[in-house]
Amino acid sequence: MPEQVDSSERNPPSSAPAPSERPRWGLSVLDWVRIALLIAGLLCVLTGLLPRDEAADNMRRIGPLLLFLGSVIVLAELTRQAKVFDVIAHRLAILGRGYYPALFLLCVLFASATTILLNLDTTAVLITPVMLALAVPARIPPLPLAMTTLWLANTASLLLPVSNLTNLLAADRVALTATEFATKMWAPQLVSIAATMLCLWIWYWRRGRRDTDRYLPPEPVRPENAKERTLLYTTAGACLLFIGAIPFVGDRIGIAATIAAAIAVLAFAIFDRASLRLSLIPWQLLVFVVGLFLVVPTLGRLGLSDLMHTLIGSDSGAVGAFRAAGAGATLSNVANNLPAYTAGEAVVPPENRNQLLALLIGTNIGPIVTPWASLATLLCLEFCRTHNVRVPMLRFVLTGLGLALLGTTGAVTTLLLMS
């Protein structure tokens, strides 16, 4: 007897956004939370709860990270507007020739490569809506596509410093270049992606989770005129330039991202000036990060550091690594992965490199159990809502818990075996 499939998985989603997506003044509830976090952080400094010297040190540390984050998201958004991601997604569906196993492998490759090379937020913000839009013409159940981007936005973010903001922090803390970081993390990353593929296929992609053996390959997306072709090739070239620079620029990754973004901005300024808007700048994310790096150190002074030290310990061996990964994954799902990492990093001795990288693994792979566990998870679920794709929450939590346990344990074990 075949397994029953939820009707929301069979029916293509509507591309129309929900009518109440944003309240008055164009700010969502999440935007107000970010602003409140920044205000709370500034109050921590003004009241002396966080010494001004420490606050200034934190801002100097995250300055290059904010430059990178802002630039890479502007680059990715302009690349999306130039339909680069649409072209790739449709070509992958055509390459699959209607066979779900082939489409599954291609979607995993697409989401993993985007996360690794262009940051997990790019996958969450730009690839998720592209994949959900692809479900309509190809008559593909949308939930497997949504869960592929949601999970891989988190679990494929281990390989390079640029893949995740937490990676940039960790690489800075243990003084690893991009190449050295990749040398340490390539094996855990492979294990993490393999665990994700296994869980995706069993719980979302196999025959019992869909009602057809084949899908309809869509028509390719092609530029309609010379202007669209120029924007497509220029923005794609800017992305390739940035990706090619990653092994060579070291801690100047923000400058490389800014140059690539500037190329894309210049192309749009010449051929499509109307698309250049202030809303391209991801102020919400930048506000969130700044507020976080003021509030979390303050909480550390008020007892959070003692709690994290109790949970993580200072063992530099296997026990300490698994404790750090478990604490990072758990706290990520209770609160959020970025404060979980920053709070944990503060109590891990710099010489305990494997323990810090295990904490990183826990905060990268683990935040897939609760909807608020990572910004990428939150954004993917928001796009599912606005595309009318229902994600059954009990199933989301239970399958996410299974992958978090399998992926985190496997990746930490691999890290220790390769050290």
N, C-alpha and C positions, 0 to 999 in steps of 0.2 A: 504493500500500500504506500504510494508516494506521500511524502510529507506535505502537509498543507502549507501553502504560501500565503502570507499576508497580502491583501489586495493592494496595499500601497506599494508592494514590490513589483506587482505585475503591470500596473497602470503607469504610463509615462507621466512625469510631473508637469505641472503647468509652469511656464516660464515667467508668469506674472508675479510680481512681488506682493507680499501681503500688504493690505491697505494701511495697516497701522504699524508699518515697519519702524518708523521714527516719529517721535512725538513733536510737539511744537519746538521751534528754534532749531530744528535739524539735529538735535542731540538725542541719542538713545540713552537708555538707563545705564548701559555699560560706559558710555562717554562720561556721564555724571559721576559714576564710581571712580573713573580715572582722575577726573578733576579733583574730586574729594581726596583722593590719595595724595595728589600733589600738594594740595592745601595742608593736609595733615603733616606731610613731610616738611613743608616750610615752617609750620608752627613748631615742629620738633626742634628746628634750628633756632628759631626766634626765642623760644622759651629756655634754651640751653639744655634740653634733654639730649640733644646731639651736639657735641662741640663743633664750632664752626670750622676748625682746622680739619676735623675728620670728615665733615660734610664736603669741604673743598677738595680733599683728597679723593673722595668717592666720585665727585663730579669730574675731576681730571681723569680718573680711571675710565669712566664710561663715555667720556667725550668722543674718542675715536669710534667707539661702538655705536653711538647714536648717529654719527656721520655715516657709518656703513649702513646701518639699518634704514635710515631715511633714504639714502641714495639707492639702495638695492630695491626698495619697494617702489620708488618712483620709476626706476628702470623697468621693473617687472610690470607695473601698471601700464606704462606706455607700450611695452611689448605686447600686452594683452589687447590694448586698443588697436594695435597694428595687426591683430589677428594671428600672431605667430602661434600662440597656444591652440587656437581653433584649427589652424592648418595641421599642426602636429597631431592633435587628438583625432581629427577626422581621418588623417592618413593612417594612423594606427588602427582605427576601426576597419578601414578598408583592407589593410594588410592582414587583419584577422580573418577575412573572407567568410565571415558569418559563424566561425567556430568559437565557442566561448572559452575553451582552454587557451587558444592563441590570443584572444582578446585579453584574457586575464593576465597572461605573462607580459603583454605589451603595456597594459595599464600599470602594472607593478613597476616596470622599467621606467615609464614616463614619470610617475609620481615619485619614485625613488631618486631619479636623476635630478628632478626639479628641486626636491628637498635638499639633496646633497650639495648641489652646485649653486642654487639661488636662494637658499634659506627656507625653513619650514613654513614661514608666514606667506611666502610666495605660493606654496602649494595650497595652503588653507584659503587664501584670499582670491587667488586667480585660477588655480587648476580646478578647484571644487565646482565653481559655477560652470566652467567649460565642460567638465565631465557630465554634470547634470543636464546641461543643454544638449549634449550629444545623445543622451538617452532617448530623447523625443524622436528625432529622425531615424535612429537605428532601432527603435522599439526594444531597447534594452531596459531591464528592470533597474531603476535608479539606485536602490539601496546598496547593492554590491559596489557600484561605482563610488557612491558617497563614502562607504566604509573603507574602501581602498585608499582614497585620498586622506581621509581622517586619520587612519592608523599609520600610514606611511609618512604623513607629515611629522609624526612624532618618532616612530621607530626607525626611520631612515635618516635621522638627523645626527648620527654619531661620527661620520667619517672625517669631515673637515671643520676647521674652526668657523667657517662662514655658514655652516649648515644650521647653526642654532646660536642664539645669543649666549646661552650657558656655555657652549663650546669656546667661544671667544674669551669668556671669563676664565675658564679652566686652562686654556692654552697660555693665557697671560700669567696665571698663578704658578704653573709648573714650568714656565719658560720653554715652551715647545713651538717651533715653527710649524707652518701648515704641513710641510712634508713630514716632519717628525711626529706631529699629531696623527696624521693619516697612517703612518707606520705602526703606531700603537693601537689604532682603533679599527683598522681594516677588517681584522678577523671578527671582533665583536659585532661590527656592522653587518657582515655577511650572515652571522648567526641570527641577528635580530631580524633581518629581512626574511631569512628562511622561515623563522618562527611565525612571522606575520603572514607570509604566503600560505603556510599550512593552516593557520587559523582562519584566514580569509576564505580559503577554498572549502573547508569543512563547514563553516558556519554561515557563509554568505553566497558563495559562488557555485557550489556543486549542484547537480541536477535536481535534487530534492528542494533546493532553495529558489528555483525558477521554474517556469512552466513551459519552456521551449528548449529545443536542442540547438537551434540556430538563431542568430539575429540578422537584421537587415543592414548590410554595409551601406553607410551613407554616401552621399555625393561629396567629392572633395571641395574644400573651401579654396577659392582662387581669388586673387586681387582683381578688381573690376576695371582698374585703369592704371595709368603710369604713376599717379600719386600714391595709390595704395601699394603698388609694387615697391616703390622707393621706400616707403615707411616700413613695409614688411622686412625688406632686406637690410635696411639700415639698423633697425632695432634688433633684429636677429644677429647682425654683425657685432653690435655693441655688447650683447649678451655673451657672444663667443669670445670677444676681447676680454671681458671681465673674467670669464671662466679660465681662459688661457693664462691670465695674470696671477691666478691664485697661488700656484707653487712658488712664485718668484717675489712677491711683494712683501711677504712676512707680515709685520704688524702694521703695514701701511695699506691694509685691505680696504679701509674706508676711502682712501684717495683713489684707488683703482675703481671702486664702485661709483665714486663721484664722477670720474672721467667718463665711464661708460654711460652713466645717466645723463651727463651733459651732452654726449653725442646724440642720444635719443631725443632729448629736449630740443636740441638745435634742429634736428630733422623735422620735428613737429612744428617748431616755430616757423620754418620755411613753408611746409606743405599743409599743415592743419593747425593753425594757431589757436583756433577755438577750443581745441582739446586740452590746452595747457591751462589748468585751473589750480588755484591754491589748494583745493581739496586733494590734489595728488600727493601733497606732503602728509605723511601719516602722523599728524600731530597727536592723535589719540595714543598711539603706541609710544611715542617719545615722552609724552606727559606721564604715562603709566610707568615707564622705566625710571625716569627721574624721581618720581614720587616713591617708587619702591626702594631706590637706593638711599633714600633719606629715612623712610619709615622702618625698614628691616634692621639697619644698624641700631636704631633707637630701641627697637624691641629686643635686640640682642643685649643691650645694656640693662634692660629691665627684666631679664630672666630667660629670654629665648635661647641665648647661647648656652646657658647651663642645661636646658632641656635637650638641645641638640647634642651636646657633649655626652649626656647620659645615654641617648639613643645610639650615637655613632661610636663612641669610645675613641681610643687612640691606638688600637692594635694595627700595626702595619702589615699584618699577614692576611690570610684568607678570611678569617673570622671578621676582622675589621672591615674588609672590603664588602662582604655580604651584609654586615650591619649597616654600613653607609648606604648601600644600594637600597636596602629595605626601608631605611628611614627616609631616604629621598623620595622613593616611590609613594610611600604612605603619606608623607606630608604634602606631596604634590596633589594627591587626590583629596586631601582634607582642605587644603588652601589653594595653592597654585605652584607650578613647578619652578618658576623663577624665584619667588621668595624662599622656596624649599632649598634650592641650590645655594643661594646666597647665604642663608642661615647656616647651612651645613658646611659650606666652604670656610666660614669664619672659625670653625672649631677643628678643622682637619689640618694637622701640621703640614707645611709645604713639602717636607721630605717624604711624607706618605703618599707618593705619587699614585700608586695603584688604588689606594683608598679614595683619593679625590676623584679619579677617573671612574671608580665604581659608583660613587655618589652621582656623578654626571650621568652614568648609564641609567641609574634609578630614576633620575629626574627627566630624562629624555624619553625612555621607553615606557615608564610607569604611568604617565598622566593620560590614560585612556579609559579609566574606569568611571570617573565622574565627569559631568559636562563642563565643569569649571576648572578642571585639573591643569589645563594649559590653554594659552590664548589660541593656539591652532585648533584644538578640540572645540573650543567655544565658537570660533569663527566658522568651522565646518558645519557644526550643528545649526548655526544661524542661517547659513545658506540653504541647508536642507529645509528649514522652516519656511523661508521665503520662496522656495521652489515647490512647496507643498509635498515634500517627501517625508513621510512619517517614519521616525526612528523609534521602534519599540524600546522604551527605556530599560525595562528589566533585562531584555536580551542584550542591549547595549552594555549594561553594567556587568552582566555575567560573562559575556564573551570578552569584554575588555579586561576583566580580572584574570581570565584564563591566559590571554596573551601577555598581560603584564607580568604574571608569574613566570611563564615559560620563557619569554623574551629576555627579561631581566636576569633570571638565573643563568640562562644559556650564555648571554653576553658577558656577564661577570666571570663565569667559569672559564670562558675562552680568553678573556683578558689575563687572568691569572696563569693559565696554561702557556700563553704566549710570552709571558714576562720572563 
